[in-house]
Amino acid sequence: MNNTASMLLLVFLAITFIQSGYDKIFYWKDNVSWLKEHFSKTPLKNQVPLALAHVLLLEMISGILCIVGSIELYLTNGKLYGYYGALFSSITLLMLLFGQRLAKDYDGARTIVIYFIPAVIAVYWLN
């Protein structure tokens, strides 16, 4: 597939996850507070900080792999890191989708689909 399109998708995913991770790191208390309310009627209600830490870790791994993957693709036409970046991005988005559905936040779940489609396209192109 087209390396330029793949690179653009990797940069898109990197921006998405690095920025989201940044927000979680620097606004941790605000995120935990909001998410405790968001998940107050779910089985995750007592697990919010741990769940948020897991999501943060996956977002940072996804973003870093996408950055490295876009550099690898540009310099050597290699696709390994980009593939894993797109794959981790897809898995992270599935976890976020599960959380939104669990919280019955269907608008939030629909929004995640907007990010999931390009992530899956990137997995396909980079495989």
C-alpha positions as CSV (number, residue, x, y, z in Angstrom):
1,M,0.0,0.0,0.0
2,N,0.9,3.6,-0.2
3,N,3.6,4.6,2.3
4,T,2.5,8.2,2.4
5,A,-1.0,7.3,3.4
6,S,0.3,4.8,6.0
7,M,2.7,7.5,7.4
8,L,-0.1,10.0,7.6
9,L,-2.2,7.5,9.6
10,L,0.6,6.7,11.9
11,V,1.2,10.4,12.6
12,F,-2.6,10.8,13.2
13,L,-2.6,8.0,15.7
14,A,0.6,9.3,17.3
15,I,-0.9,12.8,17.8
16,T,-4.1,11.3,19.1
17,F,-2.4,9.1,21.8
18,I,0.5,11.3,22.8
19,Q,-1.8,14.2,23.3
20,S,-4.3,12.0,25.2
21,G,-1.5,10.6,27.4
22,Y,-0.2,14.1,28.0
23,D,-3.6,15.2,29.3
24,K,-3.8,12.1,31.6
25,I,-0.4,12.7,33.0
26,F,-0.7,16.5,33.6
27,Y,-4.4,16.5,34.6
28,W,-4.5,13.2,36.4
29,K,-6.7,14.3,39.4
30,D,-9.2,16.0,37.1
31,N,-9.4,12.8,34.9
32,V,-9.8,10.5,37.9
33,S,-12.5,12.7,39.3
34,W,-14.5,12.9,36.1
35,L,-14.1,9.2,35.4
36,K,-15.2,8.2,38.9
37,E,-18.5,9.9,38.2
38,H,-18.6,8.5,34.6
39,F,-18.2,4.9,35.8
40,S,-20.1,5.3,39.1
41,K,-22.8,2.8,38.1
42,T,-20.5,0.2,36.6
43,P,-18.3,-2.6,37.9
44,L,-15.3,-0.3,37.3
45,K,-16.4,2.3,39.9
46,N,-13.7,1.2,42.4
47,Q,-11.0,0.6,39.8
48,V,-10.9,4.0,38.0
49,P,-7.3,5.0,38.9
50,L,-5.9,1.6,38.0
51,A,-8.0,1.4,34.8
52,L,-6.8,4.9,33.9
53,A,-3.2,4.0,34.5
54,H,-3.6,1.0,32.1
55,V,-5.2,3.1,29.5
56,L,-2.4,5.7,29.9
57,L,0.3,3.1,29.5
58,L,-1.4,1.7,26.3
59,E,-1.8,5.1,24.9
60,M,1.8,6.0,25.4
61,I,3.0,2.7,24.0
62,S,0.7,3.2,21.0
63,G,1.8,6.8,20.4
64,I,5.5,6.0,20.7
65,L,5.3,3.0,18.4
66,C,3.4,5.1,15.8
67,I,6.2,7.8,16.0
68,V,8.9,5.2,15.6
69,G,6.9,3.5,12.9
70,S,6.5,6.6,10.9
71,I,10.2,7.3,11.1
72,E,11.0,3.7,10.2
73,L,8.6,3.8,7.2
74,Y,10.1,7.1,6.0
75,L,13.8,6.1,6.4
76,T,13.8,2.4,5.4
77,N,10.3,1.5,4.2
78,G,10.1,-0.8,7.2
79,K,6.7,-1.5,8.6
80,L,7.3,-3.4,11.8
81,Y,7.0,-0.6,14.4
82,G,4.2,1.0,12.5
83,Y,2.3,-2.2,12.3
84,Y,2.6,-2.7,16.1
85,G,1.7,1.0,16.7
86,A,-1.4,0.6,14.7
87,L,-2.2,-2.7,16.4
88,F,-1.7,-1.3,19.9
89,S,-3.8,1.7,18.9
90,S,-6.6,-0.5,17.8
91,I,-6.5,-2.6,21.0
92,T,-6.4,0.6,23.1
93,L,-9.4,2.0,21.2
94,L,-11.3,-1.3,21.8
95,M,-10.6,-1.0,25.5
96,L,-11.9,2.6,25.4
97,L,-15.0,1.5,23.5
98,F,-15.6,-1.2,26.0
99,G,-15.5,1.3,28.8
100,Q,-17.8,3.7,27.0
101,R,-20.3,1.0,26.3
102,L,-20.1,-0.2,30.0
103,A,-20.9,3.3,31.1
104,K,-23.7,3.5,28.6
105,D,-22.1,6.5,27.0
106,Y,-23.2,5.7,23.4
107,D,-22.2,9.1,22.0
108,G,-18.7,8.6,23.4
109,A,-18.6,5.1,22.0
110,R,-19.6,6.4,18.5
111,T,-16.7,8.9,18.7
112,I,-14.2,6.1,19.3
113,V,-15.3,4.5,16.1
114,I,-14.1,7.5,14.2
115,Y,-10.6,6.8,15.5
116,F,-10.9,3.0,15.2
117,I,-11.5,3.0,11.5
118,P,-8.2,4.6,10.5
119,A,-6.4,2.5,13.1
120,V,-7.7,-0.7,11.5
121,I,-6.9,0.6,8.0
122,A,-3.3,1.2,9.2
123,V,-3.1,-2.3,10.6
124,Y,-4.2,-3.6,7.2
125,W,-1.9,-1.5,5.1
126,L,1.1,-2.2,7.4
127,N,0.6,-5.9,7.7
